Amino acid sequence: MFTKKFWKGAGERLIKTFAQGFGIAAGLGEPGISVFNIDWQGAAGIGLGMALASLVTSIVSAPVGEPASPSLTRE
């Protein structure tokens, strides 16, 4: 867990999860949604909450794989 590779993988997962949560919460892809009627603060809050959950999951998963990685599977 204390390697650059671990934190690089965990960071990548965190960013992807934030983007997914933000996009869903903002309603991106829904008809009639524009940048002017998105609840930016709410969408960011959901994205950040999901990103935090992703980080916690990566840390908890670290002892499972060898060498330690942010994934439950062996890489």
Distance bins in CASP14 RR format, pairs under 12 A and 6 or more apart:
PFRMAT RR
TARGET T0000
AUTHOR 0000-0000-0000
RMODE 2
METHOD distances of the structure
MODEL  1
1 7 0 0 0 0 1 0 0 0 0 0 0
1 9 0 0 0 0 0 1 0 0 0 0 0
1 10 0 0 0 0 1 0 0 0 0 0 0
1 55 0 0 0 0 0 1 0 0 0 0 0
1 58 0 0 0 0 1 0 0 0 0 0 0
1 59 1 0 0 1 0 0 0 0 0 0 0
1 60 0 0 0 0 0 1 0 0 0 0 0
1 61 0 0 0 0 1 0 0 0 0 0 0
1 62 1 1 0 0 0 0 0 0 0 0 0
1 63 1 0 0 1 0 0 0 0 0 0 0
1 64 0 0 0 0 0 1 0 0 0 0 0
1 65 0 0 0 0 0 1 0 0 0 0 0
1 66 0 0 0 0 0 1 0 0 0 0 0
1 67 0 0 0 0 1 0 0 0 0 0 0
1 68 1 0 1 0 0 0 0 0 0 0 0
1 69 0 0 0 0 1 0 0 0 0 0 0
1 70 0 0 0 0 1 0 0 0 0 0 0
2 10 0 0 0 0 0 1 0 0 0 0 0
2 59 0 0 0 0 0 1 0 0 0 0 0
2 62 0 0 0 0 1 0 0 0 0 0 0
2 67 0 0 0 0 0 1 0 0 0 0 0
2 68 1 0 0 1 0 0 0 0 0 0 0
3 9 0 0 0 0 0 1 0 0 0 0 0
3 10 0 0 0 0 0 1 0 0 0 0 0
3 62 0 0 0 0 1 0 0 0 0 0 0
3 67 1 0 0 1 0 0 0 0 0 0 0
3 68 1 0 0 1 0 0 0 0 0 0 0
3 69 0 0 0 0 1 0 0 0 0 0 0
3 70 0 0 0 0 0 1 0 0 0 0 0
4 10 0 0 0 0 0 1 0 0 0 0 0
4 11 0 0 0 0 0 1 0 0 0 0 0
4 67 0 0 0 0 0 1 0 0 0 0 0
4 68 0 0 0 0 0 1 0 0 0 0 0
4 69 0 0 0 0 0 1 0 0 0 0 0
5 11 0 0 0 0 0 1 0 0 0 0 0
5 12 0 0 0 0 0 1 0 0 0 0 0
5 62 0 0 0 0 0 1 0 0 0 0 0
5 67 1 0 0 1 0 0 0 0 0 0 0
5 68 0 0 0 0 1 0 0 0 0 0 0
5 69 1 0 0 1 0 0 0 0 0 0 0
5 70 0 0 0 0 1 0 0 0 0 0 0
5 71 0 0 0 0 0 1 0 0 0 0 0
5 75 0 0 0 0 1 0 0 0 0 0 0
6 12 0 0 0 0 0 1 0 0 0 0 0
6 13 0 0 0 0 0 1 0 0 0 0 0
6 55 0 0 0 0 0 1 0 0 0 0 0
6 58 1 0 0 1 0 0 0 0 0 0 0
6 59 0 0 0 0 1 0 0 0 0 0 0
6 61 0 0 0 0 1 0 0 0 0 0 0
6 62 1 0 0 1 0 0 0 0 0 0 0
6 63 0 0 0 0 0 1 0 0 0 0 0
6 65 0 0 0 0 0 1 0 0 0 0 0
6 67 0 0 0 0 1 0 0 0 0 0 0
6 68 1 0 1 0 0 0 0 0 0 0 0
6 69 1 0 0 1 0 0 0 0 0 0 0
6 70 1 0 1 0 0 0 0 0 0 0 0
6 71 0 0 0 0 1 0 0 0 0 0 0
6 75 0 0 0 0 0 1 0 0 0 0 0
7 13 0 0 0 0 0 1 0 0 0 0 0
7 14 0 0 0 0 1 0 0 0 0 0 0
7 55 0 0 0 0 0 1 0 0 0 0 0
7 58 0 0 0 0 1 0 0 0 0 0 0
7 59 0 0 0 0 0 1 0 0 0 0 0
7 62 0 0 0 0 0 1 0 0 0 0 0
7 68 0 0 0 0 0 1 0 0 0 0 0
7 69 0 0 0 0 0 1 0 0 0 0 0
7 70 0 0 0 0 1 0 0 0 0 0 0
8 14 0 0 0 0 0 1 0 0 0 0 0
8 15 0 0 0 0 0 1 0 0 0 0 0
8 58 0 0 0 0 0 1 0 0 0 0 0
8 69 0 0 0 0 0 1 0 0 0 0 0
8 70 0 0 0 0 1 0 0 0 0 0 0
8 75 0 0 0 0 0 1 0 0 0 0 0
9 15 0 0 0 0 1 0 0 0 0 0 0
9 16 0 0 0 0 0 1 0 0 0 0 0
9 17 0 0 0 0 0 1 0 0 0 0 0
9 54 0 0 0 0 0 1 0 0 0 0 0
9 55 0 0 0 0 0 1 0 0 0 0 0
9 58 1 0 0 1 0 0 0 0 0 0 0
9 59 0 0 0 0 0 1 0 0 0 0 0
9 61 0 0 0 0 0 1 0 0 0 0 0
9 62 0 0 0 0 0 1 0 0 0 0 0
9 68 0 0 0 0 0 1 0 0 0 0 0
9 69 1 0 0 1 0 0 0 0 0 0 0
9 70 1 0 1 0 0 0 0 0 0 0 0
9 71 0 0 0 0 1 0 0 0 0 0 0
9 75 0 0 0 0 1 0 0 0 0 0 0
10 16 0 0 0 0 0 1 0 0 0 0 0
10 17 0 0 0 0 0 1 0 0 0 0 0
10 51 0 0 0 0 0 1 0 0 0 0 0
10 52 0 0 0 0 0 1 0 0 0 0 0
10 54 1 0 0 1 0 0 0 0 0 0 0
10 55 1 0 0 1 0 0 0 0 0 0 0
10 56 0 0 0 0 0 1 0 0 0 0 0
10 57 0 0 0 0 1 0 0 0 0 0 0
10 58 1 1 0 0 0 0 0 0 0 0 0
10 59 1 0 0 1 0 0 0 0 0 0 0
10 60 0 0 0 0 0 1 0 0 0 0 0
10 61 0 0 0 0 1 0 0 0 0 0 0
10 62 0 0 0 0 1 0 0 0 0 0 0
10 68 0 0 0 0 0 1 0 0 0 0 0
10 69 0 0 0 0 1 0 0 0 0 0 0
10 70 1 0 1 0 0 0 0 0 0 0 0
10 71 0 0 0 0 1 0 0 0 0 0 0
11 17 0 0 0 0 1 0 0 0 0 0 0
11 18 0 0 0 0 1 0 0 0 0 0 0
11 19 0 0 0 0 0 1 0 0 0 0 0
11 51 0 0 0 0 1 0 0 0 0 0 0
11 52 0 0 0 0 0 1 0 0 0 0 0
11 54 0 0 0 0 1 0 0 0 0 0 0
11 55 1 0 0 1 0 0 0 0 0 0 0
11 57 0 0 0 0 0 1 0 0 0 0 0
11 58 1 0 0 1 0 0 0 0 0 0 0
11 59 0 0 0 0 0 1 0 0 0 0 0
11 70 1 0 0 1 0 0 0 0 0 0 0
12 18 0 0 0 0 0 1 0 0 0 0 0
12 19 0 0 0 0 0 1 0 0 0 0 0
12 51 0 0 0 0 0 1 0 0 0 0 0
12 54 0 0 0 0 1 0 0 0 0 0 0
12 55 0 0 0 0 0 1 0 0 0 0 0
12 58 0 0 0 0 1 0 0 0 0 0 0
12 69 0 0 0 0 0 1 0 0 0 0 0
12 70 0 0 0 0 1 0 0 0 0 0 0
12 71 0 0 0 0 0 1 0 0 0 0 0
13 19 0 0 0 0 0 1 0 0 0 0 0
13 20 0 0 0 0 0 1 0 0 0 0 0
13 50 0 0 0 0 0 1 0 0 0 0 0
13 51 0 0 0 0 1 0 0 0 0 0 0
13 52 0 0 0 0 0 1 0 0 0 0 0
13 53 0 0 0 0 0 1 0 0 0 0 0
13 54 1 0 1 0 0 0 0 0 0 0 0
13 55 0 0 0 0 1 0 0 0 0 0 0
13 56 0 0 0 0 0 1 0 0 0 0 0
13 57 0 0 0 0 1 0 0 0 0 0 0
13 58 1 0 1 0 0 0 0 0 0 0 0
13 59 0 0 0 0 0 1 0 0 0 0 0
13 61 0 0 0 0 1 0 0 0 0 0 0
13 69 0 0 0 0 0 1 0 0 0 0 0
13 70 1 0 0 1 0 0 0 0 0 0 0
13 71 0 0 0 0 1 0 0 0 0 0 0
13 72 0 0 0 0 0 1 0 0 0 0 0
14 20 0 0 0 0 0 1 0 0 0 0 0
14 21 0 0 0 0 0 1 0 0 0 0 0
14 47 0 0 0 0 0 1 0 0 0 0 0
14 48 0 0 0 0 1 0 0 0 0 0 0
14 49 0 0 0 0 0 1 0 0 0 0 0
14 50 0 0 0 0 1 0 0 0 0 0 0
14 51 1 0 1 0 0 0 0 0 0 0 0
14 52 0 0 0 0 1 0 0 0 0 0 0
14 53 0 0 0 0 1 0 0 0 0 0 0
14 54 1 0 1 0 0 0 0 0 0 0 0
14 55 1 0 1 0 0 0 0 0 0 0 0
14 56 0 0 0 0 0 1 0 0 0 0 0
14 57 0 0 0 0 1 0 0 0 0 0 0
14 58 1 0 0 1 0 0 0 0 0 0 0
14 59 0 0 0 0 0 1 0 0 0 0 0
14 70 0 0 0 0 1 0 0 0 0 0 0
15 21 0 0 0 0 0 1 0 0 0 0 0
15 22 0 0 0 0 0 1 0 0 0 0 0
15 47 0 0 0 0 0 1 0 0 0 0 0
15 48 0 0 0 0 0 1 0 0 0 0 0
15 50 0 0 0 0 0 1 0 0 0 0 0
15 51 1 0 0 1 0 0 0 0 0 0 0
15 54 0 0 0 0 1 0 0 0 0 0 0
15 55 0 0 0 0 0 1 0 0 0 0 0
15 58 0 0 0 0 0 1 0 0 0 0 0
16 22 0 0 0 0 0 1 0 0 0 0 0
16 23 0 0 0 0 0 1 0 0 0 0 0
16 47 0 0 0 0 0 1 0 0 0 0 0
16 50 0 0 0 0 1 0 0 0 0 0 0
16 51 0 0 0 0 1 0 0 0 0 0 0
16 54 0 0 0 0 1 0 0 0 0 0 0
16 55 0 0 0 0 0 1 0 0 0 0 0
16 58 0 0 0 0 0 1 0 0 0 0 0
16 70 0 0 0 0 0 1 0 0 0 0 0
17 23 0 0 0 0 0 1 0 0 0 0 0
17 24 0 0 0 0 0 1 0 0 0 0 0
17 46 0 0 0 0 0 1 0 0 0 0 0
17 47 1 0 0 1 0 0 0 0 0 0 0
17 48 0 0 0 0 1 0 0 0 0 0 0
17 49 0 0 0 0 1 0 0 0 0 0 0
17 50 1 0 1 0 0 0 0 0 0 0 0
17 51 1 0 1 0 0 0 0 0 0 0 0
17 52 0 0 0 0 1 0 0 0 0 0 0
17 53 1 0 0 1 0 0 0 0 0 0 0
17 54 1 1 0 0 0 0 0 0 0 0 0
17 55 0 0 0 0 1 0 0 0 0 0 0
17 56 0 0 0 0 0 1 0 0 0 0 0
17 57 0 0 0 0 1 0 0 0 0 0 0
17 58 0 0 0 0 1 0 0 0 0 0 0
17 70 0 0 0 0 0 1 0 0 0 0 0
18 24 0 0 0 0 0 1 0 0 0 0 0
18 25 0 0 0 0 0 1 0 0 0 0 0
18 26 0 0 0 0 0 1 0 0 0 0 0
18 43 0 0 0 0 0 1 0 0 0 0 0
18 44 0 0 0 0 1 0 0 0 0 0 0
18 45 0 0 0 0 1 0 0 0 0 0 0
18 46 0 0 0 0 1 0 0 0 0 0 0
18 47 1 0 1 0 0 0 0 0 0 0 0
18 48 1 0 0 1 0 0 0 0 0 0 0
18 49 0 0 0 0 1 0 0 0 0 0 0
18 50 1 0 0 1 0 0 0 0 0 0 0
18 51 1 0 1 0 0 0 0 0 0 0 0
18 52 0 0 0 0 1 0 0 0 0 0 0
18 53 0 0 0 0 0 1 0 0 0 0 0
18 54 1 0 0 1 0 0 0 0 0 0 0
18 55 0 0 0 0 0 1 0 0 0 0 0
19 25 0 0 0 0 0 1 0 0 0 0 0
19 26 0 0 0 0 0 1 0 0 0 0 0
19 28 0 0 0 0 1 0 0 0 0 0 0
19 43 0 0 0 0 0 1 0 0 0 0 0
19 44 0 0 0 0 0 1 0 0 0 0 0
19 46 0 0 0 0 0 1 0 0 0 0 0
19 47 0 0 0 0 1 0 0 0 0 0 0
19 48 0 0 0 0 0 1 0 0 0 0 0
19 50 0 0 0 0 1 0 0 0 0 0 0
19 51 0 0 0 0 1 0 0 0 0 0 0
19 54 0 0 0 0 0 1 0 0 0 0 0
20 26 0 0 0 0 0 1 0 0 0 0 0
20 27 0 0 0 0 0 1 0 0 0 0 0
20 28 0 0 0 0 0 1 0 0 0 0 0
20 43 0 0 0 0 0 1 0 0 0 0 0
20 46 0 0 0 0 1 0 0 0 0 0 0
20 47 1 0 0 1 0 0 0 0 0 0 0
20 49 0 0 0 0 0 1 0 0 0 0 0
20 50 1 0 0 1 0 0 0 0 0 0 0
20 51 0 0 0 0 1 0 0 0 0 0 0
20 53 0 0 0 0 0 1 0 0 0 0 0
20 54 0 0 0 0 1 0 0 0 0 0 0
21 27 0 0 0 0 1 0 0 0 0 0 0
21 28 0 0 0 0 1 0 0 0 0 0 0
21 42 0 0 0 0 0 1 0 0 0 0 0
21 43 1 0 0 1 0 0 0 0 0 0 0
21 44 0 0 0 0 1 0 0 0 0 0 0
21 45 0 0 0 0 1 0 0 0 0 0 0
21 46 1 0 1 0 0 0 0 0 0 0 0
21 47 1 0 1 0 0 0 0 0 0 0 0
21 48 0 0 0 0 1 0 0 0 0 0 0
21 49 0 0 0 0 1 0 0 0 0 0 0
21 50 1 0 1 0 0 0 0 0 0 0 0
21 51 0 0 0 0 1 0 0 0 0 0 0
21 52 0 0 0 0 0 1 0 0 0 0 0
21 53 0 0 0 0 0 1 0 0 0 0 0
21 54 0 0 0 0 0 1 0 0 0 0 0
22 28 0 0 0 0 1 0 0 0 0 0 0
22 38 0 0 0 0 1 0 0 0 0 0 0
22 39 0 0 0 0 0 1 0 0 0 0 0
22 40 0 0 0 0 1 0 0 0 0 0 0
22 41 0 0 0 0 0 1 0 0 0 0 0
22 42 0 0 0 0 1 0 0 0 0 0 0
22 43 1 0 1 0 0 0 0 0 0 0 0
22 44 1 0 0 1 0 0 0 0 0 0 0
22 45 0 0 0 0 1 0 0 0 0 0 0
22 46 1 0 0 1 0 0 0 0 0 0 0
22 47 1 0 1 0 0 0 0 0 0 0 0
22 48 0 0 0 0 1 0 0 0 0 0 0
22 49 0 0 0 0 0 1 0 0 0 0 0
22 50 0 0 0 0 1 0 0 0 0 0 0
22 51 0 0 0 0 1 0 0 0 0 0 0
23 29 0 0 0 0 1 0 0 0 0 0 0
23 30 0 0 0 0 0 1 0 0 0 0 0
23 33 0 0 0 0 0 1 0 0 0 0 0
23 38 0 0 0 0 1 0 0 0 0 0 0
23 39 0 0 0 0 0 1 0 0 0 0 0
23 40 0 0 0 0 0 1 0 0 0 0 0
23 42 0 0 0 0 0 1 0 0 0 0 0
23 43 1 0 0 1 0 0 0 0 0 0 0
23 44 0 0 0 0 0 1 0 0 0 0 0
23 45 0 0 0 0 0 1 0 0 0 0 0
23 46 0 0 0 0 1 0 0 0 0 0 0
23 47 0 0 0 0 1 0 0 0 0 0 0
23 50 0 0 0 0 0 1 0 0 0 0 0
24 30 0 0 0 0 1 0 0 0 0 0 0
24 33 0 0 0 0 0 1 0 0 0 0 0
24 38 0 0 0 0 0 1 0 0 0 0 0
24 42 0 0 0 0 0 1 0 0 0 0 0
24 43 0 0 0 0 1 0 0 0 0 0 0
24 45 0 0 0 0 0 1 0 0 0 0 0
24 46 1 0 0 1 0 0 0 0 0 0 0
24 47 0 0 0 0 1 0 0 0 0 0 0
24 50 0 0 0 0 1 0 0 0 0 0 0
25 33 0 0 0 0 0 1 0 0 0 0 0
25 38 0 0 0 0 1 0 0 0 0 0 0
25 39 1 0 0 1 0 0 0 0 0 0 0
25 40 0 0 0 0 1 0 0 0 0 0 0
25 41 0 0 0 0 0 1 0 0 0 0 0
25 42 1 0 0 1 0 0 0 0 0 0 0
25 43 1 0 1 0 0 0 0 0 0 0 0
25 44 0 0 0 0 1 0 0 0 0 0 0
25 45 1 0 0 1 0 0 0 0 0 0 0
25 46 1 1 0 0 0 0 0 0 0 0 0
25 47 1 0 0 1 0 0 0 0 0 0 0
25 48 0 0 0 0 0 1 0 0 0 0 0
25 49 0 0 0 0 0 1 0 0 0 0 0
25 50 0 0 0 0 1 0 0 0 0 0 0
26 33 1 0 0 1 0 0 0 0 0 0 0
26 34 0 0 0 0 0 1 0 0 0 0 0
26 35 0 0 0 0 1 0 0 0 0 0 0
26 37 0 0 0 0 1 0 0 0 0 0 0
26 38 1 0 1 0 0 0 0 0 0 0 0
26 39 1 0 0 1 0 0 0 0 0 0 0
26 40 1 0 0 1 0 0 0 0 0 0 0
26 41 0 0 0 0 0 1 0 0 0 0 0
26 42 0 0 0 0 1 0 0 0 0 0 0
26 43 1 1 0 0 0 0 0 0 0 0 0
26 44 0 0 0 0 1 0 0 0 0 0 0
26 45 0 0 0 0 0 1 0 0 0 0 0
26 46 0 0 0 0 1 0 0 0 0 0 0
26 47 0 0 0 0 1 0 0 0 0 0 0
27 33 1 0 1 0 0 0 0 0 0 0 0
27 34 0 0 0 0 0 1 0 0 0 0 0
27 35 0 0 0 0 0 1 0 0 0 0 0
27 37 0 0 0 0 1 0 0 0 0 0 0
27 38 1 0 0 1 0 0 0 0 0 0 0
27 39 0 0 0 0 1 0 0 0 0 0 0
27 40 0 0 0 0 0 1 0 0 0 0 0
27 42 0 0 0 0 0 1 0 0 0 0 0
27 43 1 0 0 1 0 0 0 0 0 0 0
27 46 0 0 0 0 0 1 0 0 0 0 0
28 34 0 0 0 0 0 1 0 0 0 0 0
28 35 0 0 0 0 1 0 0 0 0 0 0
28 37 0 0 0 0 0 1 0 0 0 0 0
28 38 0 0 0 0 1 0 0 0 0 0 0
28 39 0 0 0 0 0 1 0 0 0 0 0
28 40 0 0 0 0 0 1 0 0 0 0 0
28 43 0 0 0 0 1 0 0 0 0 0 0
29 38 0 0 0 0 0 1 0 0 0 0 0
30 37 0 0 0 0 0 1 0 0 0 0 0
30 38 0 0 0 0 0 1 0 0 0 0 0
32 38 0 0 0 0 0 1 0 0 0 0 0
33 39 0 0 0 0 0 1 0 0 0 0 0
33 43 0 0 0 0 0 1 0 0 0 0 0
35 43 0 0 0 0 0 1 0 0 0 0 0
37 43 0 0 0 0 0 1 0 0 0 0 0
38 44 0 0 0 0 0 1 0 0 0 0 0
38 46 0 0 0 0 0 1 0 0 0 0 0
39 45 0 0 0 0 1 0 0 0 0 0 0
39 46 0 0 0 0 1 0 0 0 0 0 0
40 46 0 0 0 0 0 1 0 0 0 0 0
40 47 0 0 0 0 0 1 0 0 0 0 0
41 47 0 0 0 0 0 1 0 0 0 0 0
41 48 0 0 0 0 0 1 0 0 0 0 0
42 48 0 0 0 0 1 0 0 0 0 0 0
42 49 0 0 0 0 0 1 0 0 0 0 0
43 49 0 0 0 0 0 1 0 0 0 0 0
43 50 0 0 0 0 0 1 0 0 0 0 0
44 50 0 0 0 0 0 1 0 0 0 0 0
44 51 0 0 0 0 0 1 0 0 0 0 0
45 51 0 0 0 0 1 0 0 0 0 0 0
45 52 0 0 0 0 1 0 0 0 0 0 0
46 52 0 0 0 0 0 1 0 0 0 0 0
46 53 0 0 0 0 0 1 0 0 0 0 0
47 53 0 0 0 0 1 0 0 0 0 0 0
47 54 0 0 0 0 1 0 0 0 0 0 0
48 54 0 0 0 0 0 1 0 0 0 0 0
48 55 0 0 0 0 0 1 0 0 0 0 0
49 55 0 0 0 0 1 0 0 0 0 0 0
49 56 0 0 0 0 0 1 0 0 0 0 0
49 57 0 0 0 0 0 1 0 0 0 0 0
50 56 0 0 0 0 0 1 0 0 0 0 0
50 57 0 0 0 0 0 1 0 0 0 0 0
51 57 0 0 0 0 0 1 0 0 0 0 0
51 58 0 0 0 0 0 1 0 0 0 0 0
52 58 0 0 0 0 0 1 0 0 0 0 0
52 59 0 0 0 0 0 1 0 0 0 0 0
53 59 0 0 0 0 0 1 0 0 0 0 0
53 60 0 0 0 0 0 1 0 0 0 0 0
54 60 0 0 0 0 0 1 0 0 0 0 0
54 61 0 0 0 0 0 1 0 0 0 0 0
54 70 0 0 0 0 1 0 0 0 0 0 0
54 71 0 0 0 0 0 1 0 0 0 0 0
55 61 0 0 0 0 0 1 0 0 0 0 0
55 62 0 0 0 0 0 1 0 0 0 0 0
55 70 0 0 0 0 1 0 0 0 0 0 0
56 62 0 0 0 0 0 1 0 0 0 0 0
56 70 0 0 0 0 0 1 0 0 0 0 0
57 64 0 0 0 0 0 1 0 0 0 0 0
57 70 1 0 0 1 0 0 0 0 0 0 0
57 71 0 0 0 0 1 0 0 0 0 0 0
57 72 0 0 0 0 1 0 0 0 0 0 0
58 64 0 0 0 0 0 1 0 0 0 0 0
58 65 0 0 0 0 0 1 0 0 0 0 0
58 68 0 0 0 0 0 1 0 0 0 0 0
58 69 0 0 0 0 1 0 0 0 0 0 0
58 70 1 1 0 0 0 0 0 0 0 0 0
58 71 1 0 0 1 0 0 0 0 0 0 0
58 72 0 0 0 0 1 0 0 0 0 0 0
59 68 0 0 0 0 0 1 0 0 0 0 0
59 69 0 0 0 0 0 1 0 0 0 0 0
59 70 1 0 0 1 0 0 0 0 0 0 0
59 71 0 0 0 0 0 1 0 0 0 0 0
60 68 0 0 0 0 0 1 0 0 0 0 0
60 70 0 0 0 0 1 0 0 0 0 0 0
60 71 0 0 0 0 0 1 0 0 0 0 0
60 72 0 0 0 0 1 0 0 0 0 0 0
61 68 0 0 0 0 1 0 0 0 0 0 0
61 69 1 0 0 1 0 0 0 0 0 0 0
61 70 1 0 1 0 0 0 0 0 0 0 0
61 71 1 0 0 1 0 0 0 0 0 0 0
61 72 1 0 1 0 0 0 0 0 0 0 0
61 73 0 0 0 0 1 0 0 0 0 0 0
61 74 0 0 0 0 0 1 0 0 0 0 0
61 75 0 0 0 0 0 1 0 0 0 0 0
62 68 1 0 1 0 0 0 0 0 0 0 0
62 69 1 0 0 1 0 0 0 0 0 0 0
62 70 1 0 0 1 0 0 0 0 0 0 0
62 71 0 0 0 0 1 0 0 0 0 0 0
62 72 0 0 0 0 1 0 0 0 0 0 0
63 69 0 0 0 0 0 1 0 0 0 0 0
63 70 0 0 0 0 0 1 0 0 0 0 0
63 72 0 0 0 0 0 1 0 0 0 0 0
64 70 0 0 0 0 0 1 0 0 0 0 0
64 71 0 0 0 0 1 0 0 0 0 0 0
64 72 1 0 1 0 0 0 0 0 0 0 0
64 73 0 0 0 0 1 0 0 0 0 0 0
64 74 0 0 0 0 1 0 0 0 0 0 0
64 75 0 0 0 0 0 1 0 0 0 0 0
65 71 1 0 0 1 0 0 0 0 0 0 0
65 72 1 0 0 1 0 0 0 0 0 0 0
65 73 1 0 0 1 0 0 0 0 0 0 0
65 74 1 0 1 0 0 0 0 0 0 0 0
65 75 0 0 0 0 1 0 0 0 0 0 0
66 72 0 0 0 0 0 1 0 0 0 0 0
66 73 0 0 0 0 0 1 0 0 0 0 0
66 74 1 0 0 1 0 0 0 0 0 0 0
66 75 0 0 0 0 1 0 0 0 0 0 0
67 74 0 0 0 0 1 0 0 0 0 0 0
67 75 0 0 0 0 1 0 0 0 0 0 0
68 74 0 0 0 0 0 1 0 0 0 0 0
68 75 0 0 0 0 0 1 0 0 0 0 0
69 75 1 0 1 0 0 0 0 0 0 0 0
END
